[in-house]
Amino acid sequence: LTWIMQNTVESTVKGLAMWADQGIFHDTDVQPNHAVLDEIQDLKAFYMRPTLDTPLPKLATISKEFHCSRTGSSGSTLRIKNIVSRLQVLGDGYNVSHSGIDEECERELEREVEEEEEVMVEYARRDARTEDDWDYSSILRSRFCKDIATSVHPLAKVIQNFVSNKHVANIEWSDKVYCTKNFVHTIVLNSENDGLDDVLRIPDCFIRFQCGEILLLSDREGALVLPLLLGKRRTEKSSTAMPYFGHHAFETTTYFPFLRVCSCPKHPGKLDAKDSCSLKLFNGDTMYPGNFSQTLKEMLSHRSNETVTSDCSNISMTLASGEPEAFVERRGKKRDYDMSDLERTSEMIACEMDARKITIK
């Protein structure tokens, strides 16, 4: 909902700027020739004007002065006054990027993005694995992930063992994120070398222990563990050692620091940035706002000296950052990758590595 509201506000701000300009243009159009704007043909006028963040109320005044000067209108009509006054109220505190470039030039300056056709990929039929039941109440008695009554695996080891692209193992994954066996094994493996690329479970619900460790659960495990935690909270409200039940979608965002579902009296607080970035990257997310961007760069900046082209189809990336785009492709989010935080960070790391090589030479 926050993402929807934020995008709504941004689009409304842009719409207000267009609404004001078009309204003033229309009201100053007193002669037929005023409906035609002068054609700009020199490159300097097209590309040399700076792009500035202009306050929305000021943009209405700029638009008024421009259209009044070209048409000779006084700009004192009631409609123009209403437009300017409305932007002063609605646009207070908002800025928009403003330049002399028209819409066609803006399209030329933007990076060309080819529309990708959706291709239906047919996978070989595999048998779903029946999940193992275990003593779910052991979570209530455990202080660490490895204390529970089932086998757990570090996320880094899962990626190393079951993802076919071996370069992603070079990424510095969080050492505090674990998975249950049921979370990892979703199908019956024919051999130990079988990969799980196309059947990787999406991170959703997890347990946060007081020590800071995170245990990813399958959907079924989450549905069975949550009632136990709720019952524990009702009977022992003063307990400070009770683990916390969270959700990936809410815990790894900068807008919602946490979702209070079955929290202990003292909430453990926001997830560590590296834990959040590890979960987001494993999920194929491409946007990393705030301090996540720097944390992502630190995770991807391993000591590889290779600059071989990625073997991921339709995406060109170097090995400098461990090919994190592999997860984007496997999660079906390639359309979100172009011009994203993840792509920008990967390219930055590749450029820095090339610069270091030149310096060494």
N, C-alpha and C positions, 0 to 999 in steps of 0.2 A: 504493500500500500504506500509506503514511503517513496519507493521508486516511482510509482504511478503519479503521486502528488508532485514530486520533484520535476518530472518530465512535463506535467501539466502546467506548472508554474513557468518553466522555461519556454514552453511553446506559447503560453499566454503573453509573456513579456515580448517575444518576437512579434507576435500578432498585434500587440498594441502599437509597436513602432510602425508596422506596415499600415495599420488602420489609420494612424495619425497622418502619415505621409499621403496616403491615398485620399483621405478626407480633405486635407488642405489643398491638394492638387485639384480635386474636383471643385472646391469652392472658389478657387482663384481662376478657374477656367471660364473667363467671361467672353472670350473671343474664340472662334473656331481654331485659329492657328495656335492658341495656347494649349490645345490638347496634344500637340506634338512637341516632344522634347528635342533639344538640339543634339545632333549626332556627334559623338566624340570619336575621333579617328586616330589621334596621336597616342603613341604608347605611353608617354609620360603621364597623361591624364588617366590612362587605364591602370597602370601598375605602380606608379611612383608615389601615390598618395598613401599616407600611413593609415593603418587600421587602429582605431582607438576605441577604448571602452568609454562610451559616452553615457552619462545619466539619462534615463528615459525622459524626464521632464525637459531637459535641455535639448534633446533630440527634436521635440515638438517645436521649440523655438527656432532651431536651425532650419527645419523643414519649412516653417512659416516664412522666414527671411528669404530662403532660396526661391520659393514659388512666388512670393510677392515681388521680388526683384526682377524675375524673368517676365512676369505678366503685367507689372505696374499696378497691381492691386494694393489696396491699403491694408488688407488683412484684418480689418476691424469688424468683420461680420460676426453675427451672433454664433454661427456654427463654428467658425475658427476659434473664437474665444472659448466655446464649450470644449472643443477638442484639446486645446492647450491646458485648460483648467482640469479636465479629466485626467490627463497624463500626469499632471502635477500631484494629483491625489493617488491614482492607481500605480504610477511608476515610481513613487518615492522609495528610494533605497535599492533600485534595480538599475543595472547597466546593460547596454547592448553594444556589440561590436559594430562600429560604423566606419565606412570608408567610401571612397569615390568609385569603387568598382561596382559595375552593374551586375545583374544576375548572371548574364552569359559569361562574363569574365570570371566570376566566382566559380562557375561550373568548370571552366578551363583550369583554374588553379587547383581545384580539388583533385585528389588522387582518383584515377579511373578505377572503378571496381566492376569487374565482370560479374554478371549474374550467373550463379551456378545452378545448373539444372539438378534437381533432386534425382538421385539414382537409387532405385530400390535394390538393396543388397540382400541376397538370399544366403543365409548361413546354413551350414549342415545341421541336421537335427541332432540335438544333444539331450540326454536324460537329465532332468532336474534332480538335484540331490536332496534327499529328505534330511531336514535339520535334526541335529542331535539335541535331545533334551538334557538339561543339567540342573543343578540346584541353583535356581535363579536367586533365591534368598541369600546366597553366599555373598552377593554384592553388598548387602547390608552389613556384613561382618568383615568386609575387606577394606584395607587401607590402600592397596596398590592393585593394579590390573592383574598381576600374576597371582594374586591371592584368591581369585574367584575359582569356582569349581569346574572350570573348563580350560582348554588350551587357548592361549592368546598369542598373537603374533604382532611384532612391530610393523607399522605401515611401510616403513622403508624396506623391510625384508620381503613383505608381500609384493611390493612393486618390483623388487630385484628378481624374485623367483617366478612370478606369474605374468609379467608384462613382457611381450616379445621384443619391444624396442629397449635394448639394454642400456642405451645412453641416458635414459631417465633416471637410472640408478645413481648417476653422478650428481644429481640434484641433492642439495643438503636438506633432506626432509626432517621434520621435527622428530626427536627421539622420545617424545612424550605421547605420541598417538599410537594406539594399539587397536587390533581387530580381533573379534572372536572367530573361531573356526567357521561358524555358520555364516558369518559375514563374508569371509573370504571365498569359501567353496560353495558356489551356487549350482554347479553341475557335477555330474559324475565324470571324473577324469579318467581318460583311457590310459594315460601314462603319466609319469612324474614330470615329463617335459611339456605337457600340454599347457598352452597359454590360456589366460582368462580375459584377453583384451576385449572381446565383444560381449562378455557376460560379467564385467566388473560391476559390483553392486554400487549404487549411488549412495554416498554418505547422507544419512538422515538423522536418526536419533542416536544419541550417545550418552555415556555416563562420564561425569567429571568427578574424580576423587579429590579429596582435600589436598593430596600431595601435588596436584596439578596434572596428573596423568588423565588421558582421555581414552575411553574404550568405545569403539564403534560397534553398534549392534545391528543385527538384521531387523527387518520390520516386525517379524514374529517375536523375536526376543524383546524388542522394545515394548510390544503390546503386553507381554507377560511380566516384564519388570516394573513397568509404570504403576500398576495397582499395588505392588508390594511397597514401593516408595511412598505412595500416597497414604497407605495404611500406616506405615512407619511414622510419617509426619504427624498423623492424627493422634497417635498414641504416645509419641515421644517428641513433643514440640521443643523441648529444651536441648535435644541432641545436637551437638555441634560437629559430629563426625559423620553425619549422614551424607551420602553422595548426592550429586545434583544431576537431574535428568534434563538434557538440553537437546536442541535441534540445530542442525548445521545451517539451515537457511537463516535463522535468527542470530545465532551466536557468532557468525563470521562476517557480520556487516558492521560498518561504522555508525550506522543510524540507530540500530537497536543494540545496545551493549549486551543485553541478555533477555531471555524470555523466562518469566518467573513461573515455571512449571515444576512443581514439586521441589522447590528450593529449600535449603536448610535455613535456619534462622539468620545466619550470616551468609549472604550470597557470596560465592567465590569470586565474583567480579568478572570483568571482560576476559575473553580468551587471550592468551598470549598471541602477539602478532604472527609469530612463526607458526604456531599451531593453526591459526586461522588461514594463513596462506597455504599451508600444507593441505588442509581440507579443501580449500577452494581450487587449488591446482589439481588435486586428485579428482575433483568433480568436473574439471574442464572449464572452469570459470576464466574469463579473460580480462575482467576489470578489477583493479586493485586500488581503491581510493585511499587518500590520506597517507598514513605511515606504512600502509601495506605495500606501497610501491617500492620503498626502500628495502623493506624486509624481503620482498620477492627478488630484488636484484641481488641481495646478499645470498639468498638460497641458490640462485642460478649461477653465481660467479664462482664456479669451481675451477680447479687448476688444470683443466684440459687445454692442450695446445693445438688441438685439431681444429680444422675449419672445413670439414667435409660437408657436402650438401646433404640435407636431411632426406631420408627415404620415405617420408610421409607424403602420400599423394596429394597433389594440388596445393601444397604449402612448401615454400622454399625457405629454409632456415638453416643456420649453421649449428654445428655441435657445440659451439662455445657456451651455450646456456643449458645443455643437456636435453635439447629437443623437447621442451615442455609442450609444444604444439601437438605432440602425439596424443595427449589426453584430450585436447580440444577436438581432434578429429574423431577419436574413439567415442566421445560423448555426443557426437553429432552437432557440434557448435562451431563449425568452421566459418559460418557466416558472421559470427561475432568476433572472430579473430582479427580481421582486417582493421587496422588503425586503432587497435585496442592497447590497453596498458601492457598486456603481456607481450604483444608484438614489439612495442616500442622499447620495452626493457631488454628483450632478447637482441634486438638490433643494436642497442647501446652497448651491450656486453661484447658483441662481435666486433664493433668498431673499436672499442677500447683494447681488445686483444690484438687487433691488427696494428693499432698504434704502438703497443708494447713491442711487437715483433719488429716494426720499423726502427724503433729506438735501439733495440738490441743489436740489429744489424749495423 
